[in-house]
Amino acid sequence: MTTRRGDLRIYLGAAPGVGKTYAMLGEARRRLERGTDVVVGLVETHGRTKTAELLAGLDVVPRRPVGGHPGLDELDLDGVLARAPEVVLVDELAHTNAPGSRHAKRWEDVEELLEAGIDVLTTVNIQHLESLNDVVERITGIRPRETVPDDEVRRADQIELVDITPEALRRRMAHGNVYPAEKVDAALANFFQPSNLTALRELALLWVADEVDVALQRYRRDKAVTETWETRERVVVALTGDKESETVLRRAARIAKRSGTADLLAVHVLRGDGLAGPPAGAVPRLRGLADDIGASFHTVVGGEDVPTALLDFARGANATQLVLGTSRRSRIARIFDEGIGSRVIQESGSIDVHMVTHAGAGRGVHLPAFHTVLSPTRLTAGWVLALLLPSLATVAGAMLQGVLGMASDVVMFFLATVLVALVGGLGPALLAAVLGGLMLNFFLTPPLYSLTIGETENLVTVLAMMLVGALVALVVDRAARRAQQAARARAEGALLASFARTVLTRTEPLPRLLEKVREAFGLHSVAILERTGPDDWRCVTSSGRNGCMTPEEADVDVEVEENLHLIGSGRSLAAADRRLLEVVGSQALLALRSQRASAAAEESRSRAEATEPHSALLSAVGHDLRSPLTSIKAATGSLLDPDLELPRADQRELMTTIDESADRLTGLVDNLLDSSRLASAAVTPLLTAVGYYEVASRALVGLKGMGRVKVDIDETLPDVLADPGLLERVVANVVDNALRYAGDAPIVLRASAYARRVELRIADSGPGVPKKSRDALFAPFKRVGGAWPSDRDGATGVGLGLSVARGLTTIMGGTLTAEDTPGGGLTVVVSLPEFEGGDRCQ
């Protein structure tokens, strides 16, 4: 007796903390109440109280300790198999088992349980799917190390999406319902940012929606459902490959866009006889356009019944709308054949049909003006064969007159006419037809040796030969014309692509562009001239000998714009080549403008970079250094004035002012010296293990207003690898800056560990700083004027405090960034690598 395979139910979430395990435990309790034998193989509560409450009371199979790894245990696979429950709960499907386990991955354990006939409830996050691994890394900056194959998840009998909004998940995080308190700040600032959560949520929703769509298509196929179910808008656009196809495809794209997130499928239906097809190169061009607008491209063979094939494809794709171009047939032609569009409308059923008009609609079929494009060699060969083949057919007919009848003679002359048409085109074909008809009538048709046409059918034969020759020649000429046009289009496309690549990829593209133009068009020289006066021209750049001349002296003169010309010498160009050269002139104009704009921007940037530090330093010295000096001068002047009798309290106040002003001067000078040392790379950190708590305690000593600072740092957090003295300076500068510009708001220092880094957050609840001004916070000699009310009340500084702090943090291998404080204010984050290994240096 074969054991049935167990059912797999997966709870899928966008991120940790959305409630997957909670939902799985809730389902387990419901099944237990219905009398189902349910056991817990492995469930991770991660210290979450509500999850632990749901787990309490369930039958749990003890975990299996892993040898050689103290405190490490895994799912007891043999224990669950021996227990043989109806349903088992196995959390975290993508988990990697410890070395020594039977299987490397937990999903392989689940597979063995399913093969044993046990139903499994499990959980997985969207970032752990193998196909989305790189996408998640681009979104979050973190590459998940544990993955599960997509096919393993797709084989699940049920996939339930556990969804929660990013805002609700962040509130759950902030309340401590997901991670321990020491990890909350770091998690919210990194992986659990609103943008990351929104993107991951969209990935989960789209992935599940696609799986539901696949399941629906499978059901329709299994049940042979052919009518359209409008569960999701799908637009199919039919393309013929003619020039109007691009218009129809773009119109279909706009229809699909107005329908929301509709799928767009472009289909090219081929006739089964192979006699009619699109112009050369049309299908690749349409395929590329379909890719550009987000449509999938399909090619199907429709035989002689194109409407049926098109509707079969649309119904198979469960299409709700079908887009076609209106017929090119004239009104007279539609009398005999109503066309594809009319039949599709009549037989479409529940599919909405859109008919898109275009420039070629209703123009009918007409013969183009004839201009042969055959080579002189083929024309010469055609004329020779036009004289030779009818003569050979006449000789053969005369020699075999007793063997072959009139019908065979006519066939030989027809064959001669067709061969001449294939080689030489229309002119030689008509000559061969007329000459063959006359020879057939004179030498082989009674009365012999006379041009008299005795029977009407002989006249019909001659006229038929001429008509066949003309038609075959037209076909040959059209094929040659198309081949020539395709070859020229390919060459022009390759040239323009090469020119565009030069313009886009080179820093100074003009010289190389002109060199390519000269080589491509076979010119001796090419130049770009710019008018500087009524008759004066300046050569911007040139390629080749004697390139710089006036437009009047050039063989080719293309006016790019009123005062800019592209000229060439060596030969005159055909009209088609001149049109191509006009396009190149536009590219040259863009390159010239881009080159000049880049040069102007670089010059402006260099000038600004050269003058900005001097101006900023002069401004800082003129304001921020003068202010404490003025205070010192005024206080000492009052103390030294012999005519001024001051009470002892006033004297003490003036001396305090002198002391504080001197301290401010000392701090400013220290920051200037540190900034200079950082700029000259003269600072060498002595890295060792140090804790944030002890650094913060030392850094706050002596700061004015330190009573407003609260230190809330867990002393058990891992040490960081840093220079204690430099780190103390960083913390002091950041806290001092907060005290200056946060008004009377309290300052709080908190720390947390995340992803092998430990972050110190210095948060205030003051006015905050706009996001667009964040970069200026860390720029030297700059202060965000007007951002803090206290700045207008006399807060001073040369704008070096945070700049020096960032520089010192960077040389220690860390980062210093700013973010919003939840509820308002500014938080500065000091992030340093966690100390790993070795004894801590004292």
Salt bridges, closest charged atoms under 4 A:
GLU27 OE2 - ARG9 NH1 3.56
GLU27 OE1 - ARG30 NH2 3.05
GLU27 OE2 - ARG31 NE 2.85
GLU27 OE2 - ARG34 NH2 3.94
ASP37 OD2 - ARG83 NH1 2.83
GLU44 OE2 - ARG63 NH1 3.21
ASP59 OD2 - ARG83 NH2 2.93
ASP73 OD1 - ARG63 NH1 3.49
GLU74 OE2 - HIS95 NE2 3.07
GLU74 OE1 - ARG106 NH2 3.14
ASP78 OD1 - ARG102 NH2 2.04
GLU92 OE2 - HIS46 NE2 2.97
GLU111 OE2 - ARG5 NH2 2.92
GLU112 OE2 - ARG102 NH1 2.54
GLU112 OE1 - HIS103 NE2 2.72
GLU115 OE2 - ARG5 NH1 2.61
ASP119 OD1 - ARG4 NH2 2.89
ASP134 OD2 - ARG138 NH1 3.81
GLU137 OE1 - ARG143 NH1 2.49
GLU146 OE2 - HIS95 ND1 3.84
ASP150 OD2 - ARG154 NH2 3.86
ASP151 OD1 - ARG154 NH1 3.73
GLU152 OE1 - ARG155 NH2 2.69
GLU160 OE1 - ARG9 NH2 2.57
ASP163 OD2 - ARG201 NH2 2.83
ASP185 OD2 - ARG750 NE 3.30
ASP210 OD1 - ARG232 NH1 3.88
GLU211 OE2 - ARG154 NE 2.85
ASP213 OD1 - ARG234 NH2 2.47
GLU244 OE1 - ARG328 NH1 2.87
GLU246 OE1 - ARG250 NH1 3.48
GLU246 OE2 - ARG285 NE 2.79
ASP263 OD1 - ARG232 NH2 3.71
ASP263 OD2 - ARG234 NE 3.58
ASP273 OD2 - ARG271 NH2 2.48
GLU304 OE1 - ARG271 NH2 3.31
ASP305 OD1 - ARG343 NH1 2.95
ASP337 OD2 - ARG329 NH2 3.34
GLU347 OE2 - ARG343 NH2 3.36
ASP477 OD2 - ARG481 NH2 3.13
GLU492 OE2 - ARG488 NE 2.70
GLU515 OE2 - ARG512 NH1 3.28
GLU530 OE1 - ARG538 NH2 2.68
GLU530 OE1 - ARG596 NH2 2.90
ASP557 OD1 - HIS565 ND1 2.82
GLU561 OE1 - ARG593 NH2 3.00
ASP577 OD1 - ARG488 NH2 2.91
GLU602 OE1 - ARG605 NH2 2.14
GLU603 OE2 - ARG607 NH2 2.86
GLU612 OE2 - LYS782 NZ 3.08
ASP624 OD1 - HIS623 ND1 2.97
ASP674 OD1 - ARG677 NH1 2.91
ASP674 OD2 - ARG729 NH1 2.33
GLU694 OE1 - ARG698 NH1 3.69
GLU694 OE2 - ARG840 NH2 2.29
ASP719 OD2 - ARG840 NH1 3.13
GLU728 OE1 - ARG698 NE 3.30
ASP736 OD2 - ARG740 NE 2.96
GLU759 OE1 - ARG761 NH1 2.75
ASP791 OD1 - ARG783 NH1 2.76
GLU819 OE2 - ARG761 NE 3.30
ASP820 OD1 - ARG774 NH2 2.26
GLU836 OE2 - ARG756 NH1 3.19
